[in-house]
Amino acid sequence: MKISGKRSWVNNMKNKKLRIVFRVDGNKKIGMGHVMRCLALADELKERIGCKIFFVMKNSADSEKEVLKCGYDITANFPKSFLDIAIVSVPDIGNKYLSTIKKQVKLLVVIDDSAKTQYCADIVVKCSCVPELSRFDRKAKGKFLIGLDYVILNKEFQIINLRKKIINPKAKSVLITMGGSDINNLTPKIMEALKKISDIKKTVVVGPAFKNKLKPNKEYDSKYGVSNMASLMFSSDLAIVGGGITLYEVACVGTPGIVLCQTDYQKMEAECFEKAGAILNLGFGKNLGEEKIAASVKVLLKDKEMRKKMSNIGKKIIDGKGAKRVVDKILDKIRKYE
């Protein structure tokens, strides 16, 4: 059978092993979202072209454990040798720093959630649902990947998005997960709020950058740093989540979600999802009383039609194929340099 030119090129790349570096940070202050989406891209690239991948990270002790667990090497300094691809996902990244990196690589990819419109990069991924954060200068050089089609989640979410979500008449299980760090320590407050809600299975997940200790609680199945988040979300009737990457994840698997925001950026995203009808947005979690949280949970536990509507909308707007689409664009672009 004749092999197409593109497929032949991919096979050549597997033999050549492109050198790819990820510049990313993750900690309690900025959360783990940047690291998790870079890991999703790294896994997709490794599966597709069998490249040599390593990470450059700073002030990210807890995140580094996650990266090492996934089998990738870490260095504290950006290498001086010439590389094939650099992928940067760091908050408030400046063009001066990006221009330095660009001189060392064939292809520079930037993943950014800010309102910036110009970048010193070949590809820019802006996958926020917030219109104000998706704008870009059309005169700027480089290719811009804009919108929810490019939301980067690991492959498990893409697979589970295709499965039918069963919406029970009365919900029987609740999952609490406030992201990799829970920067405002909302998890204990939510657990206390659900104290008087009985006859449901309660599961709480804390991420690798969560610095506070949870009190022993027999009502909860407590999990730490899980690797099967998509499956856990999918098997739950309702999820109480933070407004970061977990918001996109819970929508993707079709599990109705209640969102407690922790930053202004998360609030903007939650408002967009709420407008679409995909989640119930309670606003800033630190301003909420336990009674408000409990009352909102009780309403959704009983309202099958509301949960069904949220589930269907969430699965439609986030299909989990973002990592694949981004890698497609990266490979198309790097192919021109070979």
C-alpha positions as CSV (number, residue, x, y, z in Angstrom):
1,M,0.0,0.0,0.0
2,K,1.3,3.4,-0.9
3,I,2.2,5.6,2.1
4,S,1.1,9.3,1.8
5,G,3.8,12.0,2.0
6,K,2.5,13.2,5.4
7,R,2.5,9.8,6.9
8,S,6.0,9.1,5.5
9,W,7.2,12.4,7.1
10,V,5.8,11.4,10.5
11,N,7.6,8.0,10.2
12,N,10.8,9.9,9.5
13,M,10.3,12.1,12.6
14,K,9.9,9.0,14.7
15,N,13.3,7.9,13.6
16,K,14.8,11.4,13.9
17,K,13.3,12.1,17.4
18,L,12.7,15.9,17.5
19,R,14.0,17.6,20.6
20,I,11.1,19.4,22.3
21,V,11.2,21.5,25.5
22,F,8.3,22.7,27.6
23,R,8.8,25.9,29.6
24,V,6.1,25.8,32.3
25,D,5.5,26.4,36.0
26,G,2.9,25.2,38.5
27,N,2.5,25.7,42.2
28,K,0.0,26.7,44.9
29,K,0.0,30.3,43.8
30,I,-0.8,29.9,40.0
31,G,-2.3,26.4,40.2
32,M,-1.6,23.3,38.1
33,G,-3.5,24.0,34.9
34,H,-0.4,25.1,32.9
35,V,1.4,21.9,33.8
36,M,-1.5,19.6,33.1
37,R,-2.1,20.9,29.6
38,C,1.6,20.8,28.8
39,L,1.6,17.1,29.9
40,A,-1.4,16.4,27.7
41,L,0.5,18.0,24.7
42,A,3.7,16.1,25.6
43,D,1.8,12.8,25.7
44,E,0.1,13.5,22.3
45,L,3.5,14.5,20.7
46,K,5.3,11.5,22.1
47,E,2.6,9.1,20.9
48,R,2.5,10.7,17.4
49,I,6.2,11.1,16.6
50,G,8.2,9.5,19.4
51,C,10.2,12.7,20.2
52,K,12.7,13.6,23.0
53,I,10.8,15.7,25.5
54,F,12.0,17.5,28.6
55,F,10.6,20.3,30.9
56,V,12.2,23.5,32.2
57,M,10.5,24.4,35.5
58,K,11.1,26.9,38.3
59,N,9.4,27.2,41.8
60,S,7.4,24.2,41.0
61,A,8.4,21.4,43.4
62,D,4.9,19.8,43.6
63,S,4.4,20.1,39.8
64,E,7.8,18.5,39.2
65,K,6.7,15.4,40.9
66,E,3.7,15.1,38.5
67,V,6.0,15.6,35.5
68,L,8.5,13.0,36.7
69,K,5.7,10.6,37.4
70,C,4.7,10.9,33.7
71,G,8.3,9.9,32.6
72,Y,9.7,13.3,31.5
73,D,13.0,14.8,32.5
74,I,13.3,18.2,34.2
75,T,15.9,20.9,34.1
76,A,16.0,24.3,35.9
77,N,17.6,26.2,33.0
78,F,16.7,26.6,29.4
79,P,19.3,24.6,27.4
80,K,21.8,26.6,25.2
81,S,21.8,24.0,22.4
82,F,19.5,24.5,19.4
83,L,16.2,22.7,19.7
84,D,13.4,21.8,17.3
85,I,10.3,23.0,19.3
86,A,9.7,25.0,22.4
87,I,6.3,25.2,24.0
88,V,5.8,27.9,26.6
89,S,2.9,28.1,29.1
90,V,3.9,30.6,31.8
91,P,1.7,33.4,33.2
92,D,2.6,37.0,32.2
93,I,5.2,35.9,29.7
94,G,7.0,38.8,28.0
95,N,8.1,39.1,24.4
96,K,11.6,39.8,25.4
97,Y,11.9,36.4,27.0
98,L,10.1,34.8,24.1
99,S,12.4,36.4,21.6
100,T,15.4,34.9,23.4
101,I,13.9,31.4,23.2
102,K,12.8,31.9,19.6
103,K,16.5,32.2,18.6
104,Q,17.2,28.7,19.9
105,V,14.4,26.8,18.2
106,K,12.8,26.1,14.8
107,L,9.3,26.5,16.1
108,L,8.0,28.5,19.2
109,V,4.6,27.7,20.5
110,V,2.9,29.9,23.3
111,I,-0.1,28.9,25.3
112,D,-1.6,32.0,26.9
113,D,-4.8,33.0,28.7
114,S,-4.1,36.8,29.0
115,A,-5.5,39.7,27.1
116,K,-2.3,40.2,25.1
117,T,-2.8,40.4,21.4
118,Q,0.8,40.2,20.0
119,Y,3.4,37.5,20.6
120,C,6.9,36.7,19.4
121,A,5.9,33.2,18.4
122,D,5.1,30.9,15.5
123,I,1.9,29.5,17.0
124,V,-0.2,31.0,19.8
125,V,-2.9,29.0,21.5
126,K,-5.7,31.1,23.2
127,C,-8.4,28.6,24.2
128,S,-10.3,30.6,26.8
129,C,-14.1,30.9,26.5
130,V,-13.8,34.6,27.4
131,P,-14.1,36.8,24.3
132,E,-12.0,39.5,25.8
133,L,-9.1,37.0,26.3
134,S,-9.4,35.5,22.8
135,R,-8.6,38.7,20.8
136,F,-5.4,38.9,18.8
137,D,-3.7,41.4,16.5
138,R,-4.5,40.1,13.0
139,K,-1.4,41.9,11.7
140,A,0.8,39.9,14.1
141,K,3.0,37.2,12.7
142,G,2.4,33.7,13.6
143,K,-0.7,31.4,13.6
144,F,-3.3,31.9,16.3
145,L,-5.4,28.9,17.5
146,I,-8.5,30.5,19.1
147,G,-11.4,29.1,21.0
148,L,-12.8,26.1,22.7
149,D,-11.8,23.7,19.9
150,Y,-8.2,24.1,21.3
151,V,-8.9,23.4,25.0
152,I,-6.0,21.1,25.9
153,L,-7.0,18.1,28.1
154,N,-5.5,14.7,28.4
155,K,-6.6,11.9,26.1
156,E,-8.8,10.2,28.7
157,F,-11.3,13.1,28.5
158,Q,-11.5,12.8,24.7
159,I,-12.4,9.1,25.0
160,I,-14.9,9.6,27.8
161,N,-16.6,12.5,26.0
162,L,-17.8,9.9,23.5
163,R,-19.5,7.8,26.2
164,K,-23.2,8.3,27.0
165,K,-23.7,10.0,30.4
166,I,-26.5,8.5,32.4
167,I,-28.5,11.1,34.4
168,N,-30.1,9.5,37.4
169,P,-33.6,10.7,38.5
170,K,-32.1,11.5,41.9
171,A,-28.3,12.0,42.1
172,K,-26.5,9.5,44.3
173,S,-22.9,10.8,44.3
174,V,-21.0,14.1,44.6
175,L,-17.4,14.8,43.7
176,I,-15.4,17.7,45.1
177,T,-12.3,18.7,43.3
178,M,-10.9,22.3,43.4
179,G,-8.0,21.7,41.1
180,G,-4.3,20.9,41.6
181,S,-3.7,23.5,44.4
182,D,-7.0,24.9,45.7
183,I,-5.4,28.3,46.2
184,N,-8.0,29.6,48.6
185,N,-8.4,26.3,50.6
186,L,-12.1,26.0,49.8
187,T,-12.2,22.2,50.0
188,P,-12.7,22.0,53.8
189,K,-15.5,24.6,53.6
190,I,-17.3,22.6,50.9
191,M,-16.9,19.4,52.9
192,E,-18.4,21.0,55.9
193,A,-21.3,22.4,53.8
194,L,-22.3,19.0,52.6
195,K,-22.2,17.6,56.2
196,K,-26.0,17.6,56.5
197,I,-26.7,16.1,53.1
198,S,-27.1,12.3,53.6
199,D,-27.8,9.3,51.3
200,I,-25.2,10.3,48.8
201,K,-21.7,9.0,48.1
202,K,-19.2,11.8,48.8
203,T,-15.7,11.8,47.2
204,V,-13.1,14.5,47.6
205,V,-9.9,14.8,45.5
206,V,-7.0,17.1,46.3
207,G,-4.2,17.7,43.9
208,P,-0.4,17.5,44.2
209,A,0.0,21.2,45.1
210,F,-2.6,21.2,47.8
211,K,-0.7,22.4,50.9
212,N,-3.4,22.1,53.6
213,K,-4.3,19.0,55.5
214,L,-7.8,17.6,55.5
215,K,-9.3,16.5,58.8
216,P,-10.2,12.7,58.8
217,N,-13.8,12.4,57.8
218,K,-15.6,9.1,57.5
219,E,-18.3,10.6,55.2
220,Y,-15.8,11.1,52.4
221,D,-13.7,8.9,50.2
222,S,-10.6,11.0,50.1
223,K,-8.2,10.7,47.2
224,Y,-4.8,12.4,46.6
225,G,-3.2,13.2,43.2
226,V,-5.4,10.8,41.2
227,S,-4.5,9.8,37.7
228,N,-8.0,8.9,36.5
229,M,-9.8,12.2,37.0
230,A,-11.9,11.9,33.8
231,S,-13.3,8.5,35.0
232,L,-14.0,9.9,38.5
233,M,-15.8,12.9,37.1
234,F,-17.8,10.8,34.7
235,S,-18.9,8.3,37.3
236,S,-20.2,11.1,39.6
237,D,-23.7,12.5,39.4
238,L,-22.6,16.0,40.4
239,A,-19.2,17.7,40.7
240,I,-18.3,20.7,42.8
241,V,-15.2,22.2,41.1
242,G,-12.9,25.3,40.9
243,G,-13.0,27.6,37.9
244,G,-9.7,26.6,36.3
245,I,-9.1,23.6,34.1
246,T,-11.4,21.4,36.2
247,L,-14.3,23.5,34.8
248,Y,-13.4,22.5,31.2
249,E,-12.9,18.9,32.3
250,V,-16.2,18.4,34.0
251,A,-18.0,19.9,31.0
252,C,-16.2,17.6,28.7
253,V,-17.3,14.4,30.5
254,G,-20.9,15.7,30.8
255,T,-21.1,15.8,34.6
256,P,-23.2,18.7,35.9
257,G,-21.0,21.1,37.8
258,I,-21.3,23.7,40.6
259,V,-18.4,26.1,40.3
260,L,-16.7,28.1,43.1
261,C,-14.3,30.6,41.6
262,Q,-11.0,31.5,43.2
263,T,-9.7,34.3,40.9
264,D,-11.0,37.1,38.6
265,Y,-10.0,35.1,35.6
266,Q,-11.9,32.0,36.8
267,K,-15.0,34.2,37.5
268,M,-15.0,35.4,33.8
269,E,-14.7,31.8,32.5
270,A,-17.4,30.5,34.9
271,E,-19.8,33.3,33.8
272,C,-19.3,32.2,30.1
273,F,-20.1,28.6,31.0
274,E,-23.1,29.7,33.1
275,K,-24.4,31.8,30.2
276,A,-24.2,28.7,27.9
277,G,-26.1,26.7,30.5
278,A,-23.3,24.2,31.2
279,I,-22.8,24.8,34.9
280,L,-24.2,26.5,38.1
281,N,-21.9,29.4,39.0
282,L,-21.8,30.4,42.7
283,G,-19.1,33.1,42.2
284,F,-16.2,33.6,44.5
285,G,-16.0,30.7,46.9
286,K,-14.3,32.6,49.7
287,N,-17.4,34.9,49.9
288,L,-19.9,32.0,50.1
289,G,-21.5,30.7,53.3
290,E,-21.9,27.0,53.8
291,E,-25.6,27.3,53.7
292,K,-25.6,28.7,50.1
293,I,-23.3,25.9,49.0
294,A,-25.5,23.2,50.6
295,A,-28.7,24.7,49.2
296,S,-27.3,24.8,45.6
297,V,-26.2,21.2,45.9
298,K,-29.6,20.1,47.1
299,V,-31.4,21.8,44.2
300,L,-29.2,20.0,41.6
301,L,-29.4,16.7,43.3
302,K,-33.2,16.7,42.9
303,D,-33.5,18.4,39.5
304,K,-32.8,15.7,36.8
305,E,-33.8,17.9,33.9
306,M,-31.4,20.7,34.9
307,R,-28.6,18.2,35.3
308,K,-29.4,16.6,31.9
309,K,-29.4,19.9,30.1
310,M,-26.1,20.9,31.7
311,S,-24.6,17.6,30.8
312,N,-25.6,17.8,27.1
313,I,-24.4,21.4,26.7
314,G,-21.0,20.7,28.4
315,K,-20.2,17.7,26.2
316,K,-21.0,19.7,23.1
317,I,-18.9,22.7,23.8
318,I,-15.8,20.8,25.0
319,D,-15.1,17.6,23.1
320,G,-11.7,16.8,24.5
321,K,-9.9,16.9,21.1
322,G,-8.0,20.1,21.7
323,A,-4.6,18.5,22.3
324,K,-4.9,16.5,19.0
325,R,-5.8,19.7,17.1
326,V,-2.9,21.7,18.5
327,V,-0.4,18.9,17.8
328,D,-1.8,18.7,14.2
329,K,-1.0,22.4,13.7
330,I,2.4,22.0,15.3
331,L,3.4,19.1,13.0
332,D,2.0,20.9,10.0
333,K,4.2,23.9,10.8
334,I,7.4,22.1,11.7
335,R,7.1,20.0,8.6
336,K,7.8,23.1,6.5
337,Y,11.2,23.4,8.2
338,E,12.3,19.8,7.5
